[in-house]
Amino acid sequence: MILEELEKTRKPGLAALRTKVRALERGGRPLRVLPLGPAALDDHLPGGGLALGALHEIEGARAEWDDGLVAAFCLALVAPLAAALDGPVLWIARQADLYGPGLAARGLDPARILFVRAGGDREVLWAMEEGLRCRRLAAVVGEAGELERSAGRRLQLAAEAGGVTAFLLRRRLIAPHRAEPPSAARSRWRVAPAPSGAAPLPELPGRPRWRVELLRCRGAAPGEFLVERDDATGGFALAAALRDGALAARPAARGASRLAG
């Protein structure tokens, strides 16, 4: 009984200490986040949303076959961020295959895209690191096949220093045959297609759906979510099949500040 009482008194102090340590790691600055929409997803992430001023990796479940899917998922993250911060998005890739009307359909004005065509992965990563030093950017997106640990660490540090959020889309011709090495990115996501839901009209396609795996996130456990595009907000909504709470997510503290619109 005495041990239980001692444990109760220790937990609040331990939680406060952990919060203080995390703040010191960020230079005393509060964690800024972008709420993604579904409570099951936001509650699972530290601070109640996607951490800003950090590096996030996004990959497809089937290597090159999911390039478009991964880009669409990334746009669903970048579009509200660009709107909230009222700034341009630097997009760096080897192929100039972004489609203007498609960007607009995803809620991102093509005029806000600053596109840079790079010759290879090293050039993509170098341009990302340089772009993250410009605080006027809403986000930096790069498409690369491989990410060395040292390069990922530099990107994460540059994102933290400049306060600009970075997204690395892993575009690979062949899926890796070995486990991925540890990454300095704050989070790593894997996206796969899922059958669309019912269409609002018979002649229209259903809303796009993604099966999203949170492979790794600093301060959160791995998780899996079935989400779809929310036409009203342009962000995400939990797919109807999971709105009854079939997917459990670990709740996280909401003490951090949110992104101001």
PyMOL commands that set and color helices and strands:
alter all, ss='L'
color gray80, all
select helices_A, chain A and resi 2-25+39-42+46-48+63-85+100-105+110-112+121-131+149-162+240-242
alter helices_A, ss='H'
color red, helices_A
select strands_A, chain A and resi 33-34+50-51+55-60+89-93+113-117+139-144+165-170+187-194+209-217+223-229+236-238
alter strands_A, ss='S'
color yellow, strands_A
deselect
rebuild
show_as cartoon
